[in-house]
Structures are given as structure tokens and as C-alpha cells.
Amino acid sequence: MPSDRTHSTSMTHLLGSGYRPAAEEATVVGPAVAGRLPRELDGTFLRIGANPAGRWDPARDHLLAGDAMVHGLRLRDGRAEWYRNRWLRTDRVAARLGELPTPGPRRALGDGASTGLVRHAGRTLALGDGGALPLQLGPGLETVARIDFDGTLAGGFSAQPVCDPVTGELHAVAYHHGQPHVDYLTVDALGRVRRSRRITVKNTPMMHAFSLTARHAVFYDLPVTFSPDDAAAGSRLPYRWDENHGSRLGIMPRDGDDTDILWMEIDPCYVFHPVNAYDQGDRVIIDVIRHQRVFDRDPLHPSESSPALWRWTCDRRRGTVTEQQLDGRIQEFPRIDDRWTGSRHRYAFTVALHPGQGAALAGPALLRHDLAQTRTDVHEFGPGREGGEAVFVARSPRAPQGDGWLLSLVHDTTGGTSELVVLDTADFTGPPVAVVPLPVRVPHGFHSAWTTAA
């Protein structure tokens, strides 16, 4: 098996304008559009990321923890109606801004929802790690409430849930600081938890994400585990690489429980972001962005190896895993055509990262992996320009897989400006069909989402 290429853990790029937090909230009505914005794009592009409302020092503060800001662009009828950015009103931010606390339940879990976004059961939710409860956002990105799915969620939630496009249900794995178990949750299409199963894991791993097939849930029990010393020192994300933990995949029938899981050992690694997984007879195929090692020499940033695209083929009958690198380029933030979640996907879209930049949240190009033809196309953003995670929007509900548009926020490192770029997958390597320049700078963030109009 080829090894990942390790690189310098210099964090100098985190001091650049692309990572500098926004200093204030802004509303821009009717930003101009260059090119032709497809009229089929009727919805809101969202992006979430860490954005401290106070002091921030990348040499001391964890990249994945802290205050958060959501950015949004409302698109309709070939126009950009508005751009907004709003801090999430956690208790810490509300107190700092002199506002009343956000209503909703409080529990002895994390208050940070800086990582993920999902639209489910008529609610737009901001999500976080460590069992944080979701924060519901209003149509203008205001923080409405902290929710527990109408009282049906007994514990915490997840930063990276998976929506089943067939049933409309939301599946999630919640981990909790210092607890040797995770909770596998199913939230029905009406937004209430209908099923919760406790899954036993080794030690206390940081299970940032999981995968879902048509028949199975896939758990990643990997060697980043809870650090009591870091927790005692006040870390908001007290997890480190654990050399003795090992790595294994757990495959469980969707309607199963702890006793039904098949655990299979794999080479040590970490996965923040799976691509997708699907069933193929007795086998489960799992595509991921694989890091060889994180949070070891650098406990604040996932900067110690070069993430690449890998495939695990799990033979459930034999209990074996075959590991294969599909593409060795340094990349992260994978997305697919979400209509194929849990089914066999052909395309995977990822962000190509600069070599030597640990913890990068953006890069100089987007990659489109055609897994059927083992071919990769590259869309270059241009000199000095860096784009973040792209979202795919299908051209129509019945369009072929991968036929539609990719939307990404791109930052110009020379001028310090930002813009929304819209690519047509019919001409992926060509120029954007539309660009929305923004009069404010949007810092690089974690995840993006597209919410369609009601």
C-alpha cells in the first residue's frame, strides 16, 4: 500500500486574508451577477465556518472549535437577491454581543455548531461536533432556537448526518466527550427521532462522520480519541491521535443494534469526510478522503499528512477489507450528486489542496472524479484564487447523475475579495457560467449547503 506524503505543518497560510475572520455582520441587497445565472437555481447557497467574535490565534486556538458564522446567497429568477452573514448565537456569542440567549434546551454537551449544515423537515440546521445540539436558522440566517427534535432527542447530535434520498429520513451518529459509546440516530421525515441505538466503541473516539448504504450503517472507529488532559486544560475539542487505538470499520444493518455489527480492522488512518458508500452483493463499497494521521504532532490542526481519495471494499461474508487508493492528489471536502447517496455513485467532486498547507480549507482547483471511466477532470480557479467545498445542484429532478451545476465560494488572495462561482458540469473545465462578486470578504469555511425554495 502506498504511503501518504507527509508535509510541513506550517500554519502561515492561516494568517492570510482567506482565513481572517469577518469582523462584522453584513447584508448586501441585489449583488451584481456577471454572466448568466441559471433560472433553475431557486434557493439559498449556505456556507458555515469558524469565525471568532473575539480574539483568535491560529497558533493557540483549535481550527475546528470556537464561534461560527453562516454566510448565505439567495438566488432566484436569474438574480442574486441578497448576501448575508450572521454569527450563530451560541450562549457565548449572545453574551458577547449583549443579546438574550437563544431559546431551547441546554445540556452538558458542547455549545459549538460551527461545522455542518443540513435542511430537514422544513428546518435549516447548523451542526457541530461532540454532541452539540443543532441550532435552527431562520430565512434571514438569524438563529431561531436550539432544538432537540421536539423533545425526541435524549442526548446530543452530529456534525455530519446523512439524508436518505429515498425515505427522506436523516441518519446520524452522535459521539460525546469522554463516553465509550456513540448513538446511532434516525430522524424521520417529519423531524422527530424515531430510533436511537447505543453503539459500543473502543475508548472514546472522535467519530466526526459515518456512511449510509441502502441496507447498512458504516461506523468509523479510528485513532483520534478523547484526551482528559486537554479537556482539563480547557480545550473545546479535546481529542488527539492515539497510537494504541487502532482503526476499524463497523458495518451494521440499518435496523440492527450493537450485537449485529461486523467490525473489520484496517490500516491506521482518520476520515473526516466520506464520499459515499453502497452495497454490492455481500460487499460494501466505501469511498473516503483518507488522512494517514491527524492531531498528533499538531493537536490543533489536521495537518500531518496529505489526504487523498481511497476506497475500502468490505467483504461481509469473509470479514475482510481491501484498501485501494483511487487518486493520490491532495484533496478534501468531497461531494456527490446527493440523489445517489447510499447507491452506486459515478462522480465525486473534491477540492484540490496546495501541497505543504496543513489544515487547508480551500484550494486552487476543483476535481471531478469519474469513477466509471477512472478519469479526473480539473477546474482551475486561476492564479491567486482559492475555492472551498462545492455543492452540486441537479439540472432537474430527473437529470442524469452529475448533470447540473457546482457552486463554490472563491477567494482572491491578491485583492482580498470573494465571489460565488457557478460551474456547469457540461463544461466542467471551462469558464463559469456565472459569477456573483461580493463587496465583502468571506473567510474560508468548512461546509456548504444548498437549500431549495419552499
C-alpha positions as CSV (number, residue, x, y, z in Angstrom):
1,M,0.0,0.0,0.0
2,P,1.5,3.4,-0.9
3,S,2.0,5.7,2.0
4,D,0.8,9.3,2.2
5,R,3.3,12.0,1.6
6,T,3.9,13.9,4.8
7,H,4.5,17.6,4.6
8,S,5.4,20.6,6.7
9,T,2.9,21.7,9.4
10,S,3.5,25.4,8.8
11,M,0.3,27.3,9.5
12,T,1.4,30.5,7.8
13,H,-1.5,30.3,5.3
14,L,-4.0,30.5,8.1
15,L,-2.8,34.1,8.7
16,G,-3.7,35.1,5.1
17,S,-6.8,37.1,4.2
18,G,-8.6,34.0,3.1
19,Y,-8.7,32.8,6.7
20,R,-9.0,36.0,8.6
21,P,-12.4,36.1,10.4
22,A,-15.1,38.6,9.3
23,A,-15.2,41.5,11.8
24,E,-18.9,42.3,11.5
25,E,-22.3,41.1,10.1
26,A,-23.4,42.5,6.7
27,T,-26.4,42.5,4.4
28,V,-26.0,43.2,0.7
29,V,-29.1,43.6,-1.3
30,G,-29.1,42.7,-5.0
31,P,-25.4,41.9,-5.6
32,A,-24.5,42.1,-9.3
33,V,-24.1,39.0,-11.4
34,A,-21.6,38.5,-14.2
35,G,-22.6,36.0,-16.8
36,R,-26.0,34.1,-16.8
37,L,-27.2,32.8,-13.5
38,P,-29.4,29.7,-14.3
39,R,-33.0,30.4,-13.5
40,E,-33.3,26.8,-12.3
41,L,-31.2,27.8,-9.3
42,D,-34.0,28.9,-6.9
43,G,-32.7,28.6,-3.4
44,T,-30.0,29.6,-1.0
45,F,-26.3,28.8,-1.0
46,L,-25.0,28.5,2.5
47,R,-21.5,28.2,4.0
48,I,-20.5,27.7,7.6
49,G,-17.2,28.1,9.3
50,A,-15.3,29.1,12.4
51,N,-15.4,32.9,12.9
52,P,-14.4,34.1,16.4
53,A,-16.3,37.1,17.6
54,G,-13.3,37.9,19.8
55,R,-9.6,37.1,19.8
56,W,-8.3,34.4,17.5
57,D,-4.8,33.0,17.3
58,P,-4.2,30.0,15.0
59,A,-1.1,29.1,16.9
60,R,-3.2,28.5,20.1
61,D,-6.8,28.0,19.1
62,H,-8.3,24.8,17.6
63,L,-9.3,25.1,14.0
64,L,-12.5,23.1,14.5
65,A,-13.8,24.8,17.6
66,G,-15.0,28.2,18.6
67,D,-17.5,30.8,17.4
68,A,-19.1,30.3,14.0
69,M,-20.6,32.4,11.2
70,V,-23.0,31.4,8.4
71,H,-22.9,33.0,5.0
72,G,-25.8,32.9,2.5
73,L,-26.7,34.0,-1.0
74,R,-30.3,33.9,-2.1
75,L,-30.7,33.1,-5.8
76,R,-34.0,33.4,-7.8
77,D,-35.1,34.1,-11.4
78,G,-31.5,34.5,-12.6
79,R,-30.7,37.1,-10.0
80,A,-28.9,37.3,-6.7
81,E,-31.4,38.8,-4.3
82,W,-29.1,39.1,-1.2
83,Y,-26.0,38.1,0.6
84,R,-25.9,37.9,4.4
85,N,-23.5,36.8,7.1
86,R,-24.6,36.1,10.7
87,W,-22.8,34.8,13.8
88,L,-24.5,31.8,15.3
89,R,-26.0,32.9,18.6
90,T,-24.4,30.3,21.0
91,D,-24.6,31.4,24.6
92,R,-21.0,32.6,24.4
93,V,-21.7,34.8,21.3
94,A,-25.0,36.1,22.6
95,A,-23.4,37.2,25.8
96,R,-20.5,38.9,23.9
97,L,-23.0,40.7,21.7
98,G,-25.2,41.8,24.6
99,E,-28.2,39.8,23.4
100,L,-30.6,37.4,25.1
101,P,-29.7,33.7,25.0
102,T,-31.1,31.6,22.2
103,P,-34.1,29.7,23.4
104,G,-34.1,25.9,23.6
105,P,-32.8,23.1,25.7
106,R,-29.4,23.1,27.5
107,R,-27.4,20.0,28.2
108,A,-24.0,19.2,29.5
109,L,-22.7,19.0,25.9
110,G,-20.8,21.2,23.6
111,D,-22.3,24.6,22.5
112,G,-20.4,24.8,19.2
113,A,-22.3,24.3,16.0
114,S,-19.6,25.6,13.6
115,T,-19.1,22.6,11.3
116,G,-22.1,21.4,9.3
117,L,-25.4,22.4,7.7
118,V,-28.5,20.5,6.8
119,R,-32.0,21.2,5.7
120,H,-34.5,18.7,7.1
121,A,-38.2,18.7,7.8
122,G,-38.6,22.3,6.9
123,R,-35.7,23.4,9.2
124,T,-32.3,24.7,8.3
125,L,-29.9,23.5,11.0
126,A,-26.3,24.4,11.9
127,L,-24.5,21.4,13.4
128,G,-21.4,20.7,15.5
129,D,-19.1,18.0,17.0
130,G,-19.1,16.5,20.4
131,G,-22.8,16.1,20.9
132,A,-23.7,19.7,20.3
133,L,-27.5,20.3,19.8
134,P,-28.4,21.8,16.4
135,L,-29.2,25.5,16.0
136,Q,-32.1,26.3,13.8
137,L,-31.7,29.2,11.4
138,G,-34.4,31.5,10.1
139,P,-34.8,32.6,6.4
140,G,-32.5,35.6,7.0
141,L,-29.8,33.4,8.7
142,E,-30.9,34.5,12.2
143,T,-30.5,32.0,15.0
144,V,-34.0,30.9,15.9
145,A,-33.6,28.2,18.6
146,R,-31.5,25.3,19.9
147,I,-33.5,22.2,19.2
148,D,-33.8,18.6,20.3
149,F,-36.3,17.5,17.6
150,D,-39.4,18.3,19.6
151,G,-38.1,16.6,22.7
152,T,-37.3,13.3,21.0
153,L,-33.5,13.6,21.1
154,A,-32.3,12.4,24.5
155,G,-28.6,13.2,24.1
156,G,-26.6,15.2,21.5
157,F,-26.4,15.2,17.7
158,S,-23.9,15.0,14.9
159,A,-21.9,17.4,12.7
160,Q,-22.2,15.2,9.6
161,P,-25.6,13.5,9.3
162,V,-26.7,11.7,6.1
163,C,-30.1,12.1,4.5
164,D,-31.6,9.1,2.7
165,P,-32.9,10.4,-0.6
166,V,-35.4,7.5,-0.8
167,T,-37.1,7.7,2.6
168,G,-36.4,11.3,3.4
169,E,-35.1,10.3,6.9
170,L,-31.9,11.8,8.4
171,H,-29.4,9.3,9.9
172,A,-26.6,10.4,12.3
173,V,-24.0,9.2,14.7
174,A,-23.5,11.3,17.8
175,Y,-20.4,11.0,19.9
176,H,-20.0,12.6,23.4
177,H,-16.9,13.8,25.1
178,G,-15.4,11.1,27.3
179,Q,-18.1,8.5,26.6
180,P,-17.1,5.0,25.3
181,H,-20.2,4.8,23.1
182,V,-21.9,6.6,20.2
183,D,-25.6,6.9,19.4
184,Y,-26.9,5.9,16.0
185,L,-30.0,8.1,15.4
186,T,-32.7,8.0,12.8
187,V,-34.8,11.2,12.4
188,D,-38.0,10.7,10.5
189,A,-39.1,12.9,7.6
190,L,-41.2,14.9,10.0
191,G,-38.2,15.8,12.1
192,R,-38.6,13.6,15.1
193,V,-36.2,10.9,16.3
194,R,-37.9,7.6,15.7
195,R,-35.0,5.3,16.6
196,S,-31.9,5.5,18.8
197,R,-29.3,2.7,19.3
198,R,-26.3,2.9,21.5
199,I,-23.1,1.5,19.9
200,T,-20.1,0.4,22.0
201,V,-16.7,1.6,20.7
202,K,-13.2,1.3,21.9
203,N,-12.1,4.1,24.3
204,T,-13.7,7.4,23.3
205,P,-13.2,8.1,19.6
206,M,-14.0,11.3,17.7
207,M,-16.5,9.9,15.2
208,H,-16.9,13.0,13.1
209,A,-18.8,11.2,10.3
210,F,-20.3,7.9,9.2
211,S,-21.7,6.4,6.0
212,L,-25.0,5.0,4.9
213,T,-25.9,2.4,2.2
214,A,-29.4,1.2,1.2
215,R,-29.1,-1.6,3.8
216,H,-26.3,-0.7,6.2
217,A,-24.8,1.9,8.5
218,V,-21.0,2.2,8.5
219,F,-19.1,3.4,11.6
220,Y,-15.5,4.7,11.7
221,D,-13.8,3.7,14.9
222,L,-10.5,5.5,14.3
223,P,-7.5,6.5,16.5
224,V,-8.4,10.1,17.4
225,T,-9.7,9.8,21.0
226,F,-10.7,11.9,23.9
227,S,-7.9,13.5,25.9
228,P,-8.7,14.1,29.6
229,D,-5.6,16.3,29.9
230,D,-6.7,18.5,27.1
231,A,-10.2,18.7,28.5
232,A,-8.8,19.7,31.9
233,A,-6.7,22.4,30.2
234,G,-9.9,23.9,28.7
235,S,-9.7,22.6,25.1
236,R,-13.0,23.0,23.3
237,L,-12.2,19.9,21.2
238,P,-10.1,17.7,23.5
239,Y,-9.1,14.9,21.1
240,R,-5.7,13.6,20.0
241,W,-4.1,10.8,17.9
242,D,-4.0,7.6,19.9
243,E,-1.3,5.3,18.6
244,N,-2.7,2.3,20.5
245,H,-6.3,2.6,19.5
246,G,-6.1,1.0,16.0
247,S,-8.6,1.5,13.2
248,R,-11.7,-0.5,12.3
249,L,-14.9,-0.2,10.3
250,G,-18.2,-1.4,11.7
251,I,-21.0,-2.5,9.4
252,M,-24.4,-2.8,10.8
253,P,-27.9,-3.5,9.3
254,R,-29.9,-0.3,9.4
255,D,-32.4,-1.9,11.7
256,G,-29.8,-3.7,13.8
257,D,-28.2,-3.0,17.1
258,D,-24.8,-3.2,18.9
259,T,-24.7,-7.0,18.7
260,D,-25.2,-7.1,14.9
261,I,-22.1,-5.0,14.0
262,L,-19.4,-6.7,12.0
263,W,-16.1,-5.0,12.9
264,M,-13.2,-5.2,10.4
265,E,-9.6,-3.9,11.0
266,I,-8.0,-1.5,8.6
267,D,-4.6,0.3,8.5
268,P,-4.4,3.3,10.9
269,C,-5.9,6.4,9.4
270,Y,-8.5,9.1,10.0
271,V,-11.6,10.1,8.0
272,F,-13.3,13.5,8.4
273,H,-15.3,13.2,5.2
274,P,-16.6,10.1,3.5
275,V,-17.6,10.4,-0.1
276,N,-20.3,7.7,-0.2
277,A,-21.0,4.0,0.4
278,Y,-23.1,1.4,-1.3
279,D,-24.0,-2.3,-1.3
280,Q,-22.7,-4.7,-3.9
281,G,-24.0,-8.2,-3.1
282,D,-22.1,-9.3,0.0
283,R,-19.7,-6.4,-0.3
284,V,-20.0,-2.8,0.9
285,I,-18.0,-0.3,-1.1
286,I,-16.8,2.8,0.9
287,D,-15.1,5.8,-0.7
288,V,-13.5,8.3,1.6
289,I,-10.9,11.0,1.9
290,R,-8.3,9.3,4.0
291,H,-5.7,11.0,6.3
292,Q,-2.8,8.8,7.4
293,R,-2.5,10.7,10.7
294,V,-4.0,13.8,12.3
295,F,-3.8,15.7,15.7
296,D,-0.5,14.0,16.7
297,R,2.4,16.4,16.3
298,D,-0.1,19.2,15.7
299,P,-3.1,18.8,18.1
300,L,-4.8,22.0,16.8
301,H,-4.9,21.4,13.0
302,P,-5.4,18.3,10.8
303,S,-2.1,19.0,9.1
304,E,0.2,15.9,9.4
305,S,-0.5,14.0,6.2
306,S,-1.7,14.6,2.6
307,P,-5.4,13.5,2.4
308,A,-6.3,11.5,-0.8
309,L,-9.2,9.6,-2.3
310,W,-9.4,6.0,-1.2
311,R,-11.8,3.0,-1.5
312,W,-12.4,0.3,1.1
313,T,-14.1,-2.9,-0.3
314,C,-15.6,-4.8,2.6
315,D,-16.5,-8.4,2.1
316,R,-19.0,-9.1,4.9
317,R,-19.1,-12.9,4.3
318,R,-15.3,-13.2,4.7
319,G,-14.9,-10.3,7.1
320,T,-12.1,-8.8,5.1
321,V,-11.3,-5.3,3.8
322,T,-9.4,-4.4,0.6
323,E,-7.8,-0.9,0.6
324,Q,-7.2,0.9,-2.6
325,Q,-6.0,4.5,-3.4
326,L,-8.2,5.9,-6.2
327,D,-6.4,9.2,-6.6
328,G,-3.2,10.4,-5.0
329,R,-3.7,14.1,-5.4
330,I,-4.0,16.1,-2.1
331,Q,-7.7,16.8,-1.7
332,E,-10.6,17.2,0.7
333,F,-14.3,18.2,1.1
334,P,-15.8,15.6,-1.2
335,R,-19.4,15.9,-2.5
336,I,-21.5,13.8,-4.8
337,D,-24.9,14.1,-6.5
338,D,-26.9,13.7,-3.3
339,R,-29.7,11.8,-5.2
340,W,-27.3,8.9,-5.3
341,T,-26.5,8.8,-1.5
342,G,-26.3,5.2,-0.5
343,S,-26.3,4.0,-4.1
344,R,-23.5,3.4,-6.5
345,H,-22.1,6.8,-7.4
346,R,-20.2,7.6,-10.6
347,Y,-18.9,11.1,-9.8
348,A,-17.1,12.6,-6.8
349,F,-16.3,16.3,-6.6
350,T,-13.4,17.3,-4.3
351,V,-11.3,20.4,-3.6
352,A,-7.6,20.1,-4.7
353,L,-5.4,21.5,-2.0
354,H,-2.0,23.2,-2.1
355,P,0.9,20.8,-1.2
356,G,2.5,21.8,2.1
357,Q,-0.5,23.6,3.5
358,G,-1.8,21.6,6.5
359,A,-5.4,22.3,7.6
360,A,-6.3,23.9,4.3
361,L,-10.0,24.7,3.9
362,A,-9.7,25.8,0.3
363,G,-7.5,25.2,-2.8
364,P,-6.7,26.2,-6.3
365,A,-9.0,23.8,-8.2
366,L,-12.0,21.5,-8.1
367,L,-11.6,17.9,-9.2
368,R,-14.3,15.8,-10.8
369,H,-13.6,12.1,-10.4
370,D,-15.4,9.9,-13.0
371,L,-15.1,6.5,-11.2
372,A,-16.7,4.6,-14.0
373,Q,-14.1,5.7,-16.5
374,T,-11.2,6.2,-13.9
375,R,-10.7,9.7,-15.2
376,T,-10.3,13.0,-13.3
377,D,-11.2,16.5,-14.8
378,V,-9.7,19.6,-13.2
379,H,-11.3,23.1,-13.0
380,E,-8.6,25.6,-12.2
381,F,-9.8,28.8,-10.4
382,G,-6.9,30.8,-11.7
383,P,-3.7,32.4,-10.2
384,G,-4.1,33.5,-6.6
385,R,-7.7,32.2,-6.3
386,E,-8.9,29.5,-3.9
387,G,-12.2,27.8,-3.7
388,G,-13.9,25.9,-0.9
389,E,-16.3,23.0,-0.8
390,A,-18.7,22.9,-3.8
391,V,-22.3,21.9,-3.7
392,F,-23.9,20.1,-6.6
393,V,-27.4,21.1,-7.8
394,A,-29.1,18.8,-10.3
395,R,-30.3,20.4,-13.5
396,S,-33.8,18.8,-12.9
397,P,-35.1,16.2,-10.6
398,R,-34.8,13.5,-13.3
399,A,-31.5,14.7,-14.7
400,P,-28.7,12.1,-15.3
401,Q,-26.3,11.7,-12.4
402,G,-23.8,14.6,-12.2
403,D,-25.7,16.8,-14.7
404,G,-26.2,20.2,-13.2
405,W,-24.2,22.9,-11.6
406,L,-21.5,23.3,-8.9
407,L,-21.5,26.3,-6.6
408,S,-18.4,27.3,-4.7
409,L,-17.2,30.4,-2.8
410,V,-13.9,31.5,-4.2
411,H,-11.4,33.9,-2.6
412,D,-8.9,36.1,-4.5
413,T,-5.8,36.2,-2.3
414,T,-4.3,39.1,-4.3
415,G,-7.3,41.5,-3.9
416,G,-8.8,40.0,-0.8
417,T,-12.2,39.7,-2.5
418,S,-14.7,36.9,-2.6
419,E,-17.3,35.7,-5.1
420,L,-19.7,32.9,-5.7
421,V,-18.8,30.8,-8.8
422,V,-21.3,28.7,-10.7
423,L,-20.0,25.9,-13.0
424,D,-22.0,23.9,-15.5
425,T,-20.9,20.3,-15.3
426,A,-21.5,20.0,-19.1
427,D,-18.4,22.2,-19.4
428,F,-16.6,21.5,-16.1
429,T,-13.2,22.6,-17.1
430,G,-14.4,25.7,-18.9
431,P,-15.2,29.2,-17.5
432,P,-18.0,29.7,-15.0
433,V,-21.5,30.3,-16.4
434,A,-22.0,32.9,-13.7
435,V,-20.0,34.8,-11.0
436,V,-21.5,36.8,-8.1
437,P,-18.8,39.2,-6.9
438,L,-19.3,40.2,-3.3
439,P,-18.5,43.6,-1.8
440,V,-17.4,41.9,1.5
441,R,-14.8,39.2,2.1
442,V,-16.0,35.7,3.0
443,P,-13.4,33.7,5.0
444,H,-12.7,30.1,4.1
445,G,-15.1,27.8,6.0
446,F,-15.9,24.2,6.5
447,H,-19.1,23.0,4.7
448,S,-21.5,24.3,2.2
449,A,-25.2,23.5,1.5
450,W,-27.9,24.3,-1.0
451,T,-31.5,24.7,0.3
452,T,-34.2,24.9,-2.3
453,A,-37.0,27.4,-2.0
454,A,-40.1,26.2,-0.2
